[in-house]
Amino acid sequence: MLRAIVGPTAAGKSDLALEIAERSGAEIVALDSMQVYRGMDIGTAKPTAAERARVRHHMLDLVTPDERYDVQRFLRDLAPVLDDLRARGVAPLFVGGTGFYLKVLTTGLFSGPDVDLELRARLMQRARVEGDSVLHGELARVDPAAAARIHPNDTKRVVRGLEVYLQTGEPLSSRQTQWDPASPARARHLVGVTAEPEVLDRRIHARALAMLTAGWPEEAARVRATTGFGESAVQALGYAEALLVHDGSLSIAAAADQIARETRQFARRQRTWYRKFEDIVWLTQEGEKTQRGDLVAAALSQLHLAPT
């Protein structure tokens, strides 16, 4: 059985998950494509040492920021974690905002070609030089169905769509119908945590400002000076602005405003992903209007977890 707490960034899912895990004896499995990177802690809102002391967390700090990390590797790394939890009789509680990972966990992964790193590098370079819209236009000509689903600024997915077509001669959209029949939709209980738009917007801005004043610029500079940012880690929101703050090119206030704008756009994309899951039970946090005990009780009930 798959249990997950999901939702847009800054909605409060991590805090709720900590309470749920503490009350039920579950352990948290991060469903986040950026928290896998060691040293990228503040900027990815990774659980703190104190939070990890309260509840055991998994799927964090797996690779260095210069390494490429994708969903195939996520599944490989996840397998022994779930084996260990199963052997100990502990319920895994998936928590995070990477909707594609949730999709793969519930319906399987389509069979695609191995990544051609040289081809990917060429396409990424073209995106930087010619612009995302040019590559999205090419994808629209060879795979209109995929292009209609992928935002023109989502460089990673646009490039992957073109990769698949150039490697196989087949559209990505046709291959994505080939979900593994051996991995049917699994029994699942999904809780979504969100907030009213104006509340979420305030939280996003406040969090960006707090992270910038808590050492995010210095963290970004350490990554740049050591491993550097690889093709996956470089897509983490806000690190470019954090580096500008460190280098004196941008004020903390201006960076917080810019990061908040980008994060709000990202949150909208997350909500679009979650529309694919009709069985998510949404719980809305409305600041002082929400009774914390009621929220926790509702989540425990929906996740079919009993307090210990």
Backbone as CSV, one residue per row, in Angstrom:
resi,resn,N_x,N_y,N_z,CA_x,CA_y,CA_z,C_x,C_y,C_z
1,MET,0.839,-1.193,0.000,0.000,0.000,0.000,0.878,1.250,0.000
2,LEU,0.547,2.195,-0.858,1.319,3.424,-0.952,0.569,4.551,-0.237
3,ARG,1.252,5.184,0.706,0.693,6.327,1.418,1.569,7.538,1.132
4,ALA,0.946,8.657,0.782,1.738,9.828,0.434,1.034,11.110,0.854
5,ILE,1.854,12.075,1.271,1.395,13.442,1.515,2.075,14.319,0.476
6,VAL,1.282,14.967,-0.349,1.816,15.742,-1.457,1.199,17.139,-1.435
7,GLY,1.621,17.961,-2.380,1.049,19.293,-2.478,2.064,20.281,-2.991
8,PRO,1.618,21.508,-3.255,2.535,22.529,-3.757,3.552,22.934,-2.703
9,THR,4.655,23.478,-3.167,5.718,23.902,-2.268,5.214,24.946,-1.279
10,ALA,5.705,24.866,-0.060,5.394,25.800,1.028,3.991,25.644,1.587
11,ALA,3.288,24.576,1.213,1.913,24.391,1.694,1.868,23.849,3.123
12,GLY,2.967,23.276,3.605,3.000,22.746,4.963,2.973,21.233,5.048
13,LYS,3.257,20.541,3.934,3.161,19.076,3.940,4.242,18.429,4.809
14,SER,5.437,19.030,4.871,6.510,18.422,5.665,6.191,18.468,7.152
15,ASP,5.686,19.608,7.628,5.333,19.713,9.046,4.228,18.727,9.409
16,LEU,3.234,18.625,8.538,2.148,17.681,8.793,2.674,16.254,8.796
17,ALA,3.549,15.938,7.853,4.093,14.578,7.762,4.862,14.204,9.015
18,LEU,5.606,15.139,9.596,6.337,14.858,10.828,5.384,14.447,11.939
19,GLU,4.295,15.176,12.073,3.327,14.837,13.121,2.677,13.490,12.858
20,ILE,2.331,13.247,11.595,1.701,11.971,11.240,2.652,10.811,11.525
21,ALA,3.911,10.960,11.117,4.884,9.883,11.304,5.144,9.634,12.794
22,GLU,5.252,10.705,13.570,5.478,10.540,15.006,4.311,9.813,15.669
23,ARG,3.117,10.140,15.272,1.942,9.540,15.913,1.707,8.101,15.475
24,SER,2.132,7.754,14.265,1.801,6.445,13.715,2.967,5.466,13.697
25,GLY,4.183,5.957,13.909,5.355,5.087,13.825,5.872,4.897,12.413
26,ALA,5.327,5.638,11.450,5.806,5.549,10.070,7.159,6.247,9.945
27,GLU,7.862,5.955,8.859,9.098,6.658,8.530,8.906,7.373,7.200
28,ILE,9.524,8.536,7.059,9.293,9.395,5.901,10.246,9.044,4.771
29,VAL,9.689,8.901,3.582,10.458,8.668,2.362,10.287,9.896,1.483
30,ALA,11.371,10.628,1.245,11.281,11.878,0.498,10.930,11.612,-0.962
31,LEU,9.947,12.339,-1.432,9.513,12.256,-2.819,9.901,13.570,-3.482
32,ASP,11.221,13.801,-3.553,11.737,15.099,-3.979,12.982,14.905,-4.826
33,SER,12.976,15.487,-6.014,14.068,15.269,-6.960,15.299,16.112,-6.662
34,MET,15.212,17.071,-5.730,16.357,17.925,-5.420,16.953,17.656,-4.044
35,GLN,16.177,17.073,-3.140,16.711,16.788,-1.809,17.662,15.596,-1.814
36,VAL,17.852,14.971,-2.964,18.828,13.886,-3.080,20.259,14.412,-3.072
37,TYR,20.450,15.729,-3.250,21.795,16.278,-3.404,22.402,16.688,-2.070
38,ARG,23.573,16.117,-1.790,24.298,16.483,-0.581,24.785,17.924,-0.672
39,GLY,24.662,18.643,0.442,25.134,20.020,0.477,24.131,21.043,-0.002
40,MET,23.033,20.598,-0.596,21.968,21.509,-1.026,20.822,21.364,-0.027
41,ASP,21.000,21.972,1.133,20.094,21.750,2.259,19.091,22.890,2.432
42,ILE,19.609,24.097,2.567,18.729,25.241,2.800,17.850,25.492,1.580
43,GLY,18.457,25.504,0.413,17.726,25.853,-0.798,16.699,24.839,-1.239
44,THR,16.810,23.610,-0.776,15.810,22.589,-1.126,14.827,22.345,0.018
45,ALA,14.940,23.154,1.077,14.073,22.988,2.263,14.151,21.569,2.798
46,LYS,15.364,21.039,2.838,15.575,19.679,3.315,15.288,19.607,4.820
47,PRO,14.755,18.488,5.295,14.530,18.357,6.743,15.813,18.621,7.530
48,THR,15.673,19.316,8.623,16.827,19.653,9.447,17.274,18.449,10.270
49,ALA,18.423,18.591,10.907,18.919,17.523,11.772,17.933,17.256,12.906
50,ALA,17.334,18.312,13.443,16.363,18.132,14.524,15.130,17.375,14.043
51,GLU,14.678,17.678,12.845,13.508,16.980,12.296,13.833,15.522,12.000
52,ARG,15.044,15.265,11.538,15.442,13.872,11.274,15.618,13.090,12.570
53,ALA,15.938,13.806,13.656,16.032,13.133,14.951,14.650,12.739,15.464
54,ARG,13.633,13.511,15.083,12.259,13.190,15.508,11.720,11.972,14.764
55,VAL,11.977,11.923,13.437,11.461,10.851,12.581,12.550,10.472,11.586
56,ARG,12.722,9.214,11.384,13.719,8.764,10.419,13.264,9.097,9.001
57,HIS,14.194,9.669,8.203,13.924,10.040,6.822,14.797,9.201,5.881
58,HIS,14.268,8.970,4.694,14.989,8.214,3.669,14.999,8.991,2.342
59,MET,15.906,8.619,1.469,16.035,9.183,0.117,16.501,10.639,0.137
60,LEU,17.362,10.956,1.103,17.994,12.261,1.177,19.506,12.094,1.045
61,ASP,20.183,13.120,0.499,21.653,13.159,0.491,22.254,11.933,-0.189
62,LEU,21.765,11.597,-1.346,22.210,10.379,-2.028,23.405,10.614,-2.946
63,VAL,23.500,11.794,-3.551,24.534,12.043,-4.559,25.071,13.464,-4.399
64,THR,26.200,13.726,-5.070,26.753,15.073,-5.074,26.077,15.889,-6.187
65,PRO,26.088,17.223,-6.062,25.341,18.044,-7.017,25.821,17.980,-8.457
66,ASP,26.996,17.458,-8.692,27.469,17.359,-10.085,26.991,16.080,-10.765
67,GLU,26.341,15.185,-10.027,25.870,13.937,-10.608,24.475,14.103,-11.203
68,ARG,24.242,13.408,-12.296,22.909,13.412,-12.897,22.026,12.443,-12.121
69,TYR,20.821,12.872,-11.836,19.891,12.025,-11.097,18.545,12.061,-11.805
70,ASP,17.967,10.870,-12.028,16.695,10.816,-12.736,15.783,9.794,-12.077
71,VAL,14.609,9.624,-12.644,13.610,8.771,-12.005,14.039,7.306,-11.998
72,GLN,14.776,6.865,-13.024,15.257,5.483,-13.021,16.178,5.236,-11.829
73,ARG,17.051,6.203,-11.568,17.959,6.047,-10.435,17.197,6.142,-9.122
74,PHE,16.185,6.999,-9.084,15.338,7.097,-7.900,14.726,5.738,-7.566
75,LEU,14.207,5.053,-8.574,13.582,3.756,-8.330,14.608,2.721,-7.858
76,ARG,15.808,2.757,-8.422,16.851,1.823,-7.992,17.241,2.077,-6.538
77,ASP,17.386,3.339,-6.173,17.767,3.676,-4.804,16.645,3.394,-3.810
78,LEU,15.413,3.499,-4.290,14.260,3.314,-3.415,14.056,1.848,-3.038
79,ALA,14.360,0.935,-3.941,14.049,-0.484,-3.729,14.605,-1.027,-2.407
80,PRO,15.904,-0.838,-2.096,16.399,-1.376,-0.819,15.801,-0.669,0.396
81,VAL,15.425,0.585,0.246,14.776,1.297,1.352,13.450,0.631,1.696
82,LEU,12.646,0.357,0.670,11.351,-0.275,0.917,11.512,-1.695,1.427
83,ASP,12.531,-2.407,0.954,12.798,-3.758,1.462,13.102,-3.709,2.958
84,ASP,13.919,-2.730,3.372,14.281,-2.597,4.781,13.063,-2.259,5.634
85,LEU,12.236,-1.315,5.168,11.041,-0.942,5.924,10.090,-2.124,6.058
86,ARG,9.942,-2.852,4.972,9.050,-4.020,4.982,9.563,-5.061,5.978
87,ALA,10.887,-5.290,5.983,11.469,-6.284,6.884,11.296,-5.880,8.348
88,ARG,11.278,-4.576,8.627,11.128,-4.094,9.998,9.672,-3.857,10.377
89,GLY,8.762,-4.055,9.432,7.350,-3.854,9.705,6.967,-2.406,9.896
90,VAL,7.674,-1.497,9.210,7.437,-0.058,9.337,6.749,0.460,8.079
91,ALA,5.745,1.297,8.257,5.026,1.864,7.114,5.818,3.023,6.525
92,PRO,6.050,3.011,5.201,6.668,4.178,4.572,5.618,5.252,4.308
93,LEU,5.980,6.496,4.585,5.108,7.629,4.289,5.852,8.525,3.308
94,PHE,5.423,8.507,2.058,6.059,9.322,1.030,5.615,10.771,1.194
95,VAL,6.592,11.681,1.122,6.294,13.097,1.313,7.127,13.916,0.332
96,GLY,6.458,14.761,-0.438,7.221,15.624,-1.329,6.373,16.202,-2.439
97,GLY,7.040,16.997,-3.274,6.324,17.717,-4.308,6.691,17.354,-5.730
98,THR,7.432,16.257,-5.923,7.793,15.854,-7.283,6.715,14.929,-7.828
99,GLY,5.782,15.525,-8.568,4.618,14.785,-9.047,4.958,13.640,-9.966
100,PHE,6.014,13.783,-10.775,6.364,12.713,-11.706,6.798,11.465,-10.954
101,TYR,7.512,11.642,-9.852,7.919,10.478,-9.059,6.680,9.761,-8.519
102,LEU,5.701,10.520,-8.081,4.463,9.901,-7.603,3.767,9.151,-8.727
103,LYS,3.753,9.722,-9.901,3.144,9.069,-11.064,3.800,7.716,-11.329
104,VAL,5.122,7.705,-11.294,5.853,6.467,-11.562,5.590,5.428,-10.477
105,LEU,5.522,5.852,-9.231,5.260,4.912,-8.146,3.889,4.265,-8.266
106,THR,2.928,4.984,-8.809,1.560,4.470,-8.849,1.225,3.736,-10.137
107,THR,1.890,4.073,-11.236,1.504,3.462,-12.515,2.648,2.810,-13.265
108,GLY,3.870,2.914,-12.771,4.983,2.287,-13.452,5.712,3.268,-14.348
109,LEU,6.779,2.806,-14.956,7.645,3.636,-15.792,7.674,3.064,-17.194
110,PHE,7.436,3.939,-18.174,7.457,3.445,-19.550,8.883,3.110,-19.965
111,SER,8.995,2.218,-20.923,10.303,1.790,-21.408,10.822,2.789,-22.436
112,GLY,11.873,3.501,-22.095,12.460,4.474,-23.005,13.919,4.138,-23.252
113,PRO,14.525,4.780,-24.222,15.934,4.503,-24.508,16.831,5.061,-23.408
114,ASP,18.009,4.479,-23.279,18.988,5.024,-22.343,19.361,6.438,-22.766
115,VAL,19.741,7.238,-21.788,20.100,8.620,-22.082,21.405,8.662,-22.875
116,ASP,21.392,9.388,-23.976,22.586,9.657,-24.761,23.139,10.988,-24.261
117,LEU,24.178,10.947,-23.437,24.664,12.154,-22.781,25.188,13.181,-23.783
118,GLU,25.782,12.713,-24.871,26.287,13.654,-25.879,25.137,14.376,-26.574
119,LEU,24.098,13.611,-26.931,22.923,14.213,-27.553,22.253,15.184,-26.594
120,ARG,22.114,14.795,-25.335,21.484,15.679,-24.361,22.283,16.971,-24.202
121,ALA,23.597,16.860,-24.153,24.430,18.060,-23.997,24.236,19.005,-25.177
122,ARG,24.145,18.433,-26.384,23.938,19.285,-27.563,22.602,20.008,-27.498
123,LEU,21.562,19.286,-27.099,20.237,19.892,-27.023,20.172,20.944,-25.923
124,MET,20.799,20.675,-24.789,20.808,21.657,-23.705,21.566,22.916,-24.123
125,GLN,22.657,22.740,-24.855,23.399,23.896,-25.337,22.562,24.708,-26.317
126,ARG,21.832,24.028,-27.188,20.951,24.738,-28.117,19.879,25.511,-27.363
127,ALA,19.346,24.903,-26.297,18.326,25.604,-25.513,18.886,26.879,-24.904
128,ARG,20.135,26.815,-24.434,20.748,28.003,-23.846,21.010,29.083,-24.884
129,VAL,21.444,28.666,-26.076,21.827,29.635,-27.106,20.618,30.134,-27.898
130,GLU,19.749,29.200,-28.332,18.636,29.546,-29.207,17.353,29.867,-28.457
131,GLY,17.266,29.365,-27.233,16.071,29.611,-26.433,15.172,28.391,-26.353
132,ASP,14.458,28.276,-25.232,13.578,27.132,-25.005,12.472,27.038,-26.060
133,SER,11.981,28.193,-26.509,10.846,28.183,-27.433,11.201,27.523,-28.757
134,VAL,12.449,27.637,-29.183,12.864,27.017,-30.449,12.778,25.497,-30.344
135,LEU,13.307,24.951,-29.239,13.257,23.500,-29.062,11.826,23.025,-28.859
136,HIS,11.027,23.813,-28.143,9.628,23.418,-27.952,8.895,23.394,-29.298
137,GLY,9.227,24.319,-30.179,8.634,24.318,-31.516,9.001,23.077,-32.304
138,GLU,10.247,22.639,-32.162,10.674,21.412,-32.841,9.929,20.203,-32.288
139,LEU,9.767,20.186,-30.968,9.029,19.083,-30.359,7.587,19.081,-30.841
140,ALA,6.998,20.259,-30.981,5.606,20.352,-31.452,5.454,19.781,-32.855
141,ARG,6.492,19.893,-33.677,6.409,19.361,-35.056,6.504,17.844,-35.089
142,VAL,7.315,17.257,-34.182,7.508,15.803,-34.233,6.609,15.059,-33.253
143,ASP,6.150,15.756,-32.206,5.323,15.109,-31.187,4.367,16.141,-30.597
144,PRO,3.324,16.521,-31.355,2.418,17.562,-30.872,1.739,17.218,-29.553
145,ALA,1.464,15.933,-29.307,0.787,15.543,-28.068,1.674,15.829,-26.861
146,ALA,2.959,15.497,-26.967,3.880,15.768,-25.860,4.071,17.264,-25.677
147,ALA,4.216,17.989,-26.772,4.430,19.438,-26.694,3.246,20.134,-26.047
148,ALA,2.042,19.617,-26.279,0.851,20.239,-25.681,0.844,20.081,-24.171
149,ARG,1.486,19.020,-23.655,1.505,18.766,-22.212,2.674,19.453,-21.512
150,ILE,3.737,19.760,-22.273,4.975,20.260,-21.670,5.062,21.775,-21.859
151,HIS,5.281,22.484,-20.772,5.410,23.936,-20.845,6.665,24.299,-21.643
152,PRO,6.596,25.329,-22.493,7.766,25.703,-23.304,9.016,25.993,-22.481
153,ASN,8.855,26.420,-21.229,10.020,26.720,-20.391,10.530,25.526,-19.605
154,ASP,9.882,24.378,-19.742,10.318,23.173,-19.027,11.399,22.491,-19.864
155,THR,12.599,23.060,-19.804,13.687,22.629,-20.684,13.978,21.146,-20.570
156,LYS,14.005,20.632,-19.356,14.381,19.229,-19.150,13.439,18.292,-19.891
157,ARG,12.130,18.519,-19.787,11.169,17.618,-20.416,11.105,17.833,-21.922
158,VAL,11.293,19.090,-22.374,11.349,19.337,-23.820,12.525,18.588,-24.431
159,VAL,13.674,18.695,-23.768,14.874,18.012,-24.267,14.665,16.501,-24.261
160,ARG,14.053,15.965,-23.212,13.833,14.519,-23.165,12.916,14.076,-24.302
161,GLY,11.883,14.875,-24.592,11.000,14.530,-25.703,11.735,14.476,-27.023
162,LEU,12.602,15.444,-27.254,13.377,15.440,-28.496,14.389,14.300,-28.516
163,GLU,14.980,14.018,-27.347,15.930,12.895,-27.265,15.288,11.592,-27.720
164,VAL,14.118,11.316,-27.147,13.442,10.053,-27.456,13.140,9.970,-28.949
165,TYR,12.649,11.053,-29.522,12.323,11.029,-30.944,13.577,10.838,-31.793
166,LEU,14.646,11.560,-31.468,15.871,11.472,-32.270,16.546,10.112,-32.129
167,GLN,16.369,9.464,-30.962,16.992,8.161,-30.755,16.174,7.011,-31.338
168,THR,14.860,7.156,-31.340,14.005,6.025,-31.716,13.179,6.248,-32.968
169,GLY,13.010,7.519,-33.349,12.124,7.818,-34.462,10.660,7.761,-34.085
170,GLU,10.379,7.546,-32.786,8.997,7.476,-32.302,8.734,8.628,-31.348
171,PRO,7.506,9.170,-31.339,7.184,10.234,-30.389,7.198,9.725,-28.961
172,LEU,7.634,10.567,-28.065,7.604,10.237,-26.645,6.188,9.903,-26.190
173,SER,5.190,10.637,-26.695,3.810,10.423,-26.262,3.323,9.015,-26.578
174,SER,3.788,8.435,-27.689,3.358,7.076,-28.016,4.002,6.063,-27.088
175,ARG,5.241,6.332,-26.681,5.923,5.401,-25.789,5.385,5.496,-24.374
176,GLN,4.847,6.654,-24.004,4.325,6.816,-22.654,3.003,6.094,-22.440
177,THR,2.451,5.529,-23.478,1.262,4.693,-23.302,1.658,3.266,-22.964
178,GLN,2.957,2.970,-23.028,3.435,1.608,-22.829,3.850,1.378,-21.373
179,TRP,2.986,1.774,-20.434,3.297,1.543,-19.029,3.415,0.041,-18.764
180,ASP,4.335,-0.308,-17.919,4.632,-1.704,-17.618,3.375,-2.418,-17.130
181,PRO,2.880,-3.420,-17.881,1.673,-4.113,-17.448,1.887,-4.906,-16.163
182,ALA,3.139,-5.171,-15.821,3.424,-5.901,-14.581,3.354,-4.979,-13.368
183,SER,3.173,-3.666,-13.613,3.083,-2.712,-12.509,1.753,-1.973,-12.566
184,PRO,0.661,-2.657,-12.301,-0.648,-1.994,-12.349,-0.774,-0.959,-11.245
185,ALA,-1.790,-0.133,-11.353,-2.014,0.874,-10.317,-2.096,0.200,-8.952
186,ARG,-1.303,0.679,-8.026,-1.230,0.061,-6.717,-2.265,0.681,-5.779
187,ALA,-2.626,-0.086,-4.758,-3.505,0.470,-3.732,-2.808,1.670,-3.112
188,ARG,-3.542,2.787,-2.981,-2.886,3.987,-2.511,-3.861,4.865,-1.737
189,HIS,-3.276,5.618,-0.802,-4.029,6.599,-0.037,-3.219,7.886,-0.105
190,LEU,-3.760,8.877,-0.779,-3.034,10.104,-1.072,-3.717,11.287,-0.401
191,VAL,-2.937,12.048,0.353,-3.424,13.269,0.983,-2.689,14.450,0.362
192,GLY,-3.447,15.442,-0.077,-2.861,16.661,-0.603,-3.011,17.787,0.402
193,VAL,-1.946,18.524,0.611,-1.969,19.663,1.524,-1.814,20.935,0.706
194,THR,-2.731,21.859,0.885,-2.647,23.124,0.171,-3.108,24.243,1.092
195,ALA,-3.168,25.443,0.557,-3.620,26.610,1.317,-4.305,27.546,0.335
196,GLU,-5.078,28.461,0.860,-5.690,29.462,0.001,-4.587,30.226,-0.741
197,PRO,-4.834,30.635,-2.003,-3.775,31.241,-2.815,-3.027,32.380,-2.147
198,GLU,-3.766,33.290,-1.500,-3.080,34.427,-0.883,-2.232,33.979,0.306
199,VAL,-2.683,32.956,1.024,-1.893,32.414,2.135,-0.638,31.746,1.599
200,LEU,-0.785,30.958,0.552,0.364,30.264,-0.028,1.383,31.259,-0.578
201,ASP,0.899,32.315,-1.243,1.817,33.323,-1.779,2.634,33.968,-0.650
202,ARG,1.989,34.276,0.461,2.716,34.876,1.582,3.752,33.908,2.139
203,ARG,3.376,32.657,2.245,4.311,31.654,2.770,5.521,31.494,1.849
204,ILE,5.267,31.472,0.553,6.359,31.302,-0.411,7.360,32.443,-0.282
205,HIS,6.864,33.670,-0.202,7.773,34.814,-0.091,8.507,34.798,1.239
206,ALA,7.779,34.527,2.308,8.408,34.506,3.629,9.478,33.424,3.707
207,ARG,9.202,32.280,3.103,10.184,31.196,3.157,11.430,31.561,2.353
208,ALA,11.248,32.156,1.183,12.401,32.556,0.367,13.281,33.540,1.130
209,LEU,12.652,34.513,1.773,13.416,35.502,2.526,14.141,34.854,3.700
210,ALA,13.452,33.964,4.409,14.070,33.294,5.551,15.249,32.428,5.123
211,MET,15.120,31.739,4.004,16.208,30.878,3.530,17.419,31.699,3.096
212,LEU,17.162,32.847,2.476,18.271,33.703,2.041,19.032,34.278,3.230
213,THR,18.318,34.576,4.302,18.989,35.128,5.483,19.569,34.039,6.381
214,ALA,19.245,32.783,6.083,19.741,31.664,6.901,20.991,31.011,6.315
215,GLY,21.543,31.610,5.238,22.785,31.069,4.699,22.691,30.445,3.328
216,TRP,21.580,30.619,2.645,21.442,30.042,1.300,22.508,30.563,0.339
217,PRO,22.803,31.875,0.298,23.852,32.335,-0.629,25.192,31.655,-0.388
218,GLU,25.552,31.484,0.872,26.820,30.822,1.198,26.786,29.349,0.805
219,GLU,25.640,28.704,1.003,25.495,27.308,0.589,25.683,27.173,-0.918
220,ALA,25.040,28.045,-1.686,25.159,27.989,-3.144,26.604,28.198,-3.580
221,ALA,27.296,29.110,-2.916,28.697,29.370,-3.264,29.577,28.168,-2.949
222,ARG,29.292,27.460,-1.851,30.069,26.256,-1.513,29.900,25.187,-2.586
223,VAL,28.662,24.999,-3.051,28.441,24.003,-4.105,29.207,24.399,-5.357
224,ARG,29.124,25.666,-5.737,29.828,26.135,-6.935,31.334,25.929,-6.812
225,ALA,31.869,26.133,-5.615,33.315,26.047,-5.424,33.824,24.619,-5.283
226,THR,32.938,23.682,-5.000,33.372,22.290,-4.795,33.009,21.429,-5.998
227,THR,31.831,20.860,-5.982,31.443,19.980,-7.086,30.917,20.744,-8.297
228,GLY,30.328,21.903,-8.054,29.597,22.574,-9.122,28.211,21.952,-9.267
229,PHE,27.363,22.601,-10.060,26.003,22.135,-10.284,25.941,21.349,-11.596
230,GLY,25.529,20.076,-11.510,25.354,19.268,-12.710,24.062,19.609,-13.420
231,GLU,23.777,18.873,-14.489,22.630,19.197,-15.342,21.300,19.017,-14.629
232,SER,21.244,18.176,-13.602,20.000,18.022,-12.846,19.918,19.042,-11.717
233,ALA,20.978,19.151,-10.924,20.957,20.037,-9.760,20.816,21.497,-10.153
234,VAL,21.311,21.869,-11.327,21.254,23.268,-11.740,19.820,23.746,-11.922
235,GLN,18.877,22.810,-12.020,17.477,23.184,-12.200,16.766,23.501,-10.881
236,ALA,17.458,23.347,-9.767,16.855,23.665,-8.471,16.514,25.145,-8.401
237,LEU,15.313,25.436,-7.974,14.854,26.821,-7.920,15.686,27.655,-6.952
238,GLY,16.019,28.870,-7.367,16.567,29.861,-6.469,18.072,29.898,-6.319
239,TYR,18.770,28.852,-6.752,20.209,28.844,-6.533,20.930,29.899,-7.373
240,ALA,20.436,30.175,-8.557,21.048,31.221,-9.384,20.948,32.573,-8.685
241,GLU,19.771,32.860,-8.118,19.600,34.127,-7.403,20.431,34.166,-6.115
242,ALA,20.503,33.020,-5.428,21.317,32.961,-4.205,22.782,33.263,-4.513
243,LEU,23.266,32.779,-5.632,24.650,33.067,-6.032,24.833,34.546,-6.336
244,LEU,23.836,35.165,-6.962,23.928,36.604,-7.237,23.985,37.405,-5.946
245,VAL,23.236,36.966,-4.932,23.307,37.618,-3.627,24.709,37.470,-3.047
246,HIS,25.241,36.255,-3.107,26.586,36.016,-2.573,27.622,36.891,-3.271
247,ASP,27.473,37.055,-4.569,28.456,37.809,-5.352,28.217,39.315,-5.294
248,GLY,27.182,39.741,-4.590,26.918,41.163,-4.447,26.191,41.798,-5.606
249,SER,25.634,40.980,-6.502,24.947,41.514,-7.677,23.455,41.707,-7.472
250,LEU,22.921,41.194,-6.359,21.486,41.258,-6.119,21.256,41.359,-4.618
251,SER,20.335,42.198,-4.221,20.031,42.319,-2.797,19.182,41.142,-2.337
252,ILE,19.188,40.883,-1.057,18.372,39.801,-0.510,16.899,40.059,-0.787
253,ALA,16.454,41.290,-0.636,15.041,41.604,-0.864,14.647,41.343,-2.315
254,ALA,15.499,41.789,-3.249,15.184,41.582,-4.670,15.232,40.102,-5.019
255,ALA,16.180,39.380,-4.440,16.266,37.945,-4.708,15.037,37.225,-4.179
256,ALA,14.585,37.613,-2.986,13.394,36.974,-2.424,12.189,37.204,-3.320
257,ASP,12.043,38.401,-3.841,10.929,38.695,-4.745,11.001,37.830,-5.999
258,GLN,12.193,37.726,-6.566,12.357,36.961,-7.806,12.139,35.471,-7.571
259,ILE,12.708,34.959,-6.495,12.534,33.540,-6.177,11.071,33.230,-5.898
260,ALA,10.388,34.134,-5.200,8.970,33.920,-4.899,8.149,33.853,-6.176
261,ARG,8.451,34.714,-7.150,7.722,34.664,-8.430,7.926,33.320,-9.119
262,GLU,9.176,32.875,-9.177,9.467,31.597,-9.831,8.821,30.440,-9.075
263,THR,8.819,30.529,-7.760,8.243,29.456,-6.952,6.732,29.394,-7.115
264,ARG,6.081,30.548,-7.213,4.632,30.540,-7.454,4.308,29.876,-8.788
265,GLN,5.128,30.148,-9.802,4.925,29.485,-11.098,5.125,27.978,-10.971
266,PHE,6.142,27.592,-10.218,6.399,26.168,-9.994,5.237,25.518,-9.261
267,ALA,4.690,26.211,-8.273,3.545,25.669,-7.526,2.346,25.446,-8.435
268,ARG,2.152,26.325,-9.395,1.058,26.126,-10.355,1.298,24.873,-11.187
269,ARG,2.546,24.659,-11.595,2.858,23.440,-12.360,2.645,22.202,-11.501
270,GLN,2.993,22.286,-10.219,2.743,21.151,-9.331,1.254,20.835,-9.254
271,ARG,0.431,21.858,-9.108,-1.009,21.626,-9.030,-1.540,20.986,-10.304
272,THR,-0.974,21.376,-11.444,-1.367,20.750,-12.713,-1.050,19.268,-12.703
273,TRP,0.133,18.897,-12.174,0.509,17.486,-12.092,-0.486,16.721,-11.222
274,TYR,-0.867,17.318,-10.100,-1.707,16.582,-9.154,-3.136,16.404,-9.653
275,ARG,-3.514,17.149,-10.668,-4.845,16.923,-11.248,-4.940,15.547,-11.902
276,LYS,-3.793,14.938,-12.183,-3.786,13.595,-12.767,-4.256,12.545,-11.766
277,PHE,-4.286,12.897,-10.489,-4.629,11.942,-9.433,-5.991,12.326,-8.855
278,GLU,-7.024,11.681,-9.375,-8.368,12.040,-8.951,-8.678,11.595,-7.533
279,ASP,-7.861,10.697,-6.981,-8.150,10.170,-5.648,-7.389,10.886,-4.536
280,ILE,-6.697,11.977,-4.840,-6.078,12.750,-3.767,-7.173,13.418,-2.936
281,VAL,-7.091,13.262,-1.634,-8.005,13.950,-0.719,-7.299,15.210,-0.244
282,TRP,-7.840,16.364,-0.613,-7.169,17.629,-0.323,-7.588,18.190,1.023
283,LEU,-6.585,18.604,1.793,-6.795,19.278,3.068,-6.238,20.694,2.940
284,THR,-7.050,21.667,3.213,-6.646,23.061,3.037,-6.312,23.693,4.376
285,GLN,-5.100,24.237,4.467,-4.698,24.968,5.666,-5.014,26.442,5.452
286,GLU,-5.748,27.019,6.349,-6.176,28.409,6.204,-5.682,29.265,7.365
287,GLY,-4.433,29.074,7.727,-3.877,29.874,8.810,-4.586,29.606,10.115
288,GLU,-5.002,30.658,10.779,-5.594,30.530,12.102,-6.947,29.837,12.069
289,LYS,-7.578,29.734,10.889,-8.883,29.100,10.803,-8.798,27.580,10.966
290,THR,-7.611,27.048,10.688,-7.448,25.601,10.700,-7.035,25.117,12.089
291,GLN,-7.788,24.215,12.649,-7.417,23.583,13.907,-6.422,22.469,13.616
292,ARG,-5.220,22.580,14.201,-4.160,21.631,13.872,-4.575,20.198,14.182
293,GLY,-5.207,20.002,15.303,-5.614,18.653,15.665,-6.582,18.057,14.666
294,ASP,-7.490,18.880,14.138,-8.443,18.391,13.137,-7.723,17.988,11.859
295,LEU,-6.717,18.779,11.474,-5.967,18.484,10.253,-5.216,17.164,10.381
296,VAL,-4.550,16.986,11.516,-3.788,15.755,11.741,-4.726,14.556,11.780
297,ALA,-5.852,14.685,12.463,-6.802,13.573,12.559,-7.344,13.207,11.182
298,ALA,-7.648,14.213,10.366,-8.153,13.944,9.020,-7.112,13.233,8.176
299,ALA,-5.859,13.662,8.278,-4.791,13.032,7.505,-4.558,11.585,7.935
300,LEU,-4.531,11.342,9.243,-4.361,9.982,9.743,-5.467,9.063,9.214
301,SER,-6.694,9.567,9.220,-7.821,8.775,8.756,-7.710,8.470,7.269
302,GLN,-7.389,9.474,6.471,-7.307,9.280,5.021,-6.144,8.367,4.641
303,LEU,-5.069,8.424,5.401,-3.900,7.588,5.111,-4.029,6.183,5.687
304,HIS,-5.104,5.930,6.420,-5.324,4.625,7.062,-4.149,4.273,7.978
305,LEU,-3.747,5.276,8.770,-2.705,5.075,9.768,-3.318,5.267,11.151
306,ALA,-2.953,4.395,12.064,-3.509,4.469,13.421,-2.448,5.038,14.350
307,PRO,-2.829,5.951,15.250,-1.864,6.455,16.250,-1.339,5.297,17.099
308,THR,-0.066,5.372,17.429,0.555,4.324,18.250,0.498,4.720,19.714
